[in-house]
Amino acid sequence: MREIEFGVANVAACPLGRPGGWVLWIDGVAQSYVDLVDPTHLEFPYMRRVAAVFDTVAPAGRPLRVLHLGGGAYTLPRYLAATRPGSEQTVVERDAKLVALIDELLPLPDDSGIEIRIDDARAVVEETPPGTFDLVMADAYQAGVIESSTATTEFVAAAYEVLAPGGTYLVNVTDLPPLAFSRRQVATVRTAFADVCLLTELSLVNGKRHGNTVIVGRKPPGKLPVARLTQLMRTSGGAISHGALLDEFAQGAKPLVDGAIR
């Protein structure tokens, strides 16, 4: 156990005995699963859905410029470093003690191309020059709650600006039925992005338990790889909402603005 700035962290070996597998726990909740032997192994379903987007928004193997907001144990940056060598990645994490812990116990390879920046996610986005990144991944949480400063129309507009033409924005949302917060996040992302979809698990859509939704926005209209993502979701037990289905999902939901997170 190690006290960090925003809780108590523990790094433990994979409970299933997978070689190279480690779990980062914060305040008793599993936050990240890292496989040091095979960084392409993603244990958490929502991370596999994020990876499906990573895999389909650009030709296989092409390096990307990526901004990750929220660090954890850097599972997704490690995945991209393995699948798209040469990618330039910046990870923004507020908790300096967590960064030190991961550097000590689960260090990144020297040639990963991943830069760790201890800073505030919103501040970094707002000071980044336009067109800097191909992809922005928003996964900033504190005590299990999404950082309010990264969940509003003002933030999404800023994220839109830092993306290059054709860029992609993703946000991970922890939610529970009836997915009220996810609906508002869809409405929020749609205020800036012309093409938006929602990826999730069927059990979450069916109202059986809590879980994660992944909202994806693409700058140009009609440029999300919906057909490929639909195929991947079907084979992995996931679900995708786009177009009319997403209209129905988000009907009546109001975008979030600064000062009104819930």
C-alpha positions in Angstrom: 0.0 0.0 0.0 1.2 3.5 -0.8 -0.4 6.8 0.0 -0.6 9.0 -3.1 -2.0 12.5 -3.5 -5.5 11.4 -4.3 -5.9 8.2 -2.3 -4.2 5.0 -1.4 -2.6 2.9 -4.2 -1.5 -0.7 -4.4 0.2 -2.6 -7.2 -0.3 -6.4 -7.1 0.4 -9.3 -9.3 -2.3 -10.6 -11.6 -4.7 -12.6 -9.4 -5.1 -15.1 -12.2 -1.3 -15.7 -12.3 -0.8 -14.3 -15.8 3.0 -13.9 -16.3 3.8 -10.2 -16.5 0.3 -9.1 -15.4 -0.1 -6.4 -12.7 -3.1 -4.6 -11.4 -3.1 -1.0 -10.0 -5.6 -0.6 -7.3 -6.6 2.9 -5.9 -8.8 3.0 -2.8 -9.7 -0.6 -3.4 -10.8 -0.2 -7.0 -8.9 -1.8 -9.9 -7.8 1.2 -12.0 -5.4 -0.4 -14.5 -4.2 -3.8 -15.7 -0.7 -3.9 -17.2 0.9 -6.8 -18.9 4.7 -6.1 -19.0 5.3 -9.1 -21.2 2.5 -8.5 -23.7 1.3 -4.8 -23.6 -1.3 -5.6 -26.3 -3.2 -7.8 -23.7 -6.0 -5.6 -22.4 -7.9 -7.1 -19.5 -10.5 -4.5 -19.0 -13.4 -4.6 -21.6 -13.6 -0.8 -22.0 -9.9 -0.6 -22.8 -10.5 -3.2 -25.6 -13.2 -0.9 -27.0 -10.8 2.0 -26.9 -8.1 -0.1 -28.6 -10.6 -0.9 -31.3 -10.9 2.8 -32.1 -7.1 3.1 -32.0 -6.8 0.3 -34.4 -9.3 1.6 -36.9 -8.9 5.4 -37.2 -5.7 5.1 -39.1 -4.0 2.4 -41.2 -2.4 -0.3 -39.2 1.1 0.5 -37.8 1.0 4.2 -38.7 2.4 6.3 -35.8 0.0 8.7 -34.1 0.4 11.8 -32.0 -1.7 11.1 -28.9 -2.6 13.0 -25.8 -3.8 10.9 -22.9 -5.6 12.8 -20.1 -5.3 10.6 -17.0 -2.4 8.2 -16.5 -3.1 5.2 -14.2 -0.4 2.7 -15.1 -0.3 3.8 -18.7 -2.0 0.7 -20.2 -3.3 2.3 -23.3 -0.1 4.3 -24.1 1.8 1.0 -23.7 -0.6 -0.6 -26.2 -0.1 2.1 -28.8 3.7 2.0 -28.3 3.5 -1.7 -29.2 1.0 -1.6 -32.0 2.1 1.8 -33.6 5.9 2.1 -33.0 7.2 5.6 -33.4 4.0 7.2 -32.0 4.5 10.4 -30.0 2.5 10.2 -26.8 2.0 12.6 -23.9 0.3 11.4 -20.7 -1.0 14.1 -18.4 -1.4 12.9 -14.7 -2.1 15.2 -11.7 -0.9 12.8 -9.1 2.9 13.1 -8.8 3.1 10.3 -6.2 1.2 7.9 -8.4 3.6 8.7 -11.3 6.6 8.0 -9.0 5.0 4.7 -7.9 4.4 3.5 -11.4 7.9 4.6 -12.4 9.3 2.5 -9.6 7.2 -0.7 -9.9 6.0 -0.7 -13.6 8.5 1.4 -15.5 8.0 2.3 -19.1 10.6 1.0 -21.7 13.2 3.6 -22.4 12.2 3.7 -26.1 8.5 3.9 -25.6 8.1 7.4 -26.9 5.8 8.2 -24.0 6.2 11.5 -22.1 4.7 11.8 -18.7 3.6 15.3 -17.7 2.5 16.1 -14.1 -0.1 18.7 -14.7 -3.8 19.6 -14.9 -5.6 18.0 -17.9 -7.7 21.0 -18.8 -4.8 23.5 -18.5 -2.7 21.4 -20.8 -5.4 21.2 -23.4 -6.1 24.9 -23.3 -2.4 25.8 -23.8 -1.7 23.3 -26.5 -1.4 24.8 -30.1 -4.1 23.9 -32.5 -3.7 20.8 -34.6 -1.0 19.2 -32.4 -2.5 15.8 -31.9 -4.2 13.1 -34.0 -6.0 11.7 -31.0 -7.1 12.9 -27.5 -8.1 10.3 -24.9 -9.9 11.7 -21.9 -9.8 9.4 -18.9 -9.2 11.7 -16.0 -10.8 10.6 -12.7 -10.5 11.5 -9.0 -11.9 9.2 -6.3 -13.9 7.4 -9.0 -15.5 10.5 -10.4 -14.7 12.1 -13.7 -12.8 15.3 -13.5 -15.5 18.0 -13.9 -13.2 20.3 -15.9 -12.9 17.6 -18.6 -16.6 16.9 -19.1 -18.1 20.1 -20.4 -18.8 21.8 -23.7 -16.0 24.3 -23.0 -13.5 21.5 -22.6 -14.7 19.6 -25.6 -14.4 22.7 -27.7 -10.8 23.1 -26.5 -10.0 19.4 -27.3 -11.5 19.9 -30.8 -9.0 22.7 -31.5 -5.9 20.7 -30.5 -6.8 17.9 -32.9 -5.4 17.8 -36.4 -7.8 17.6 -39.4 -9.4 14.1 -39.2 -8.5 13.9 -35.5 -10.4 11.7 -33.0 -11.6 12.4 -29.5 -12.5 9.7 -27.0 -13.8 9.9 -23.4 -14.2 7.0 -21.0 -17.4 7.4 -18.8 -18.0 5.2 -15.7 -21.8 5.0 -15.4 -24.7 2.9 -14.3 -28.2 2.3 -15.7 -30.0 4.3 -17.0 -26.8 5.9 -18.2 -27.9 9.4 -17.6 -24.4 10.8 -17.4 -23.4 9.0 -20.6 -26.4 10.5 -22.4 -25.3 14.0 -21.3 -21.7 13.3 -22.3 -22.9 12.3 -25.8 -24.8 15.6 -26.0 -21.8 17.4 -24.8 -19.4 15.8 -27.3 -21.9 16.5 -30.1 -21.7 20.2 -29.5 -18.2 20.2 -31.1 -17.8 17.0 -33.2 -19.7 16.2 -36.4 -19.5 12.4 -36.1 -20.1 10.7 -32.8 -20.7 7.1 -31.6 -21.0 5.3 -28.3 -19.3 2.0 -27.5 -20.4 -0.1 -24.5 -21.3 -3.5 -23.2 -24.6 -5.2 -23.9 -25.1 -5.9 -20.2 -24.8 -2.2 -19.4 -27.2 -1.2 -22.2 -29.6 -3.8 -20.9 -29.6 -2.2 -17.5 -28.0 -5.2 -15.7 -25.0 -3.5 -14.0 -22.7 -0.6 -13.9 -19.7 -0.3 -16.2 -18.0 2.0 -18.8 -19.1 3.6 -21.9 -16.7 5.0 -24.5 -17.8 8.1 -26.5 -15.9 8.8 -29.7 -16.0 12.0 -31.8 -14.4 12.5 -35.2 -13.8 15.9 -36.7 -15.0 15.3 -40.3 -18.6 14.3 -40.8 -19.1 10.6 -41.7 -15.5 9.6 -41.0 -15.9 7.3 -38.0 -15.1 3.7 -39.0 -18.6 2.6 -38.0 -18.8 -0.6 -40.1 -15.5 -1.9 -38.7 -16.3 -0.9 -35.2 -19.7 -2.6 -35.5 -18.0 -5.8 -36.5 -15.6 -5.6 -33.7 -18.3 -4.9 -31.1 -20.3 -7.9 -32.3 -17.4 -10.3 -32.0 -16.5 -9.0 -28.5 -19.9 -8.8 -26.9 -20.1 -5.0 -27.1 -22.6 -2.6 -28.7 -22.3 0.5 -30.8 -24.8 3.4 -31.1 -24.5 5.8 -34.1 -26.7 8.0 -36.1 -30.4 7.4 -35.4 -29.6 5.0 -32.6 -27.5 7.6 -30.9 -30.2 10.2 -31.5 -32.6 8.0 -29.6 -30.1 7.3 -26.8 -29.3 11.0 -26.2 -32.8 12.4 -26.8 -33.6 15.1 -24.3 -30.1 15.1 -22.7 -28.6 18.5 -22.1 -24.9 19.2 -22.7 -22.8 19.9 -19.6 -21.3 23.3 -19.1 -18.7 24.6 -16.7 -20.0 24.7 -13.2 -22.7 22.0 -13.7 -21.1 18.6 -13.8 -24.1 16.5 -12.6 
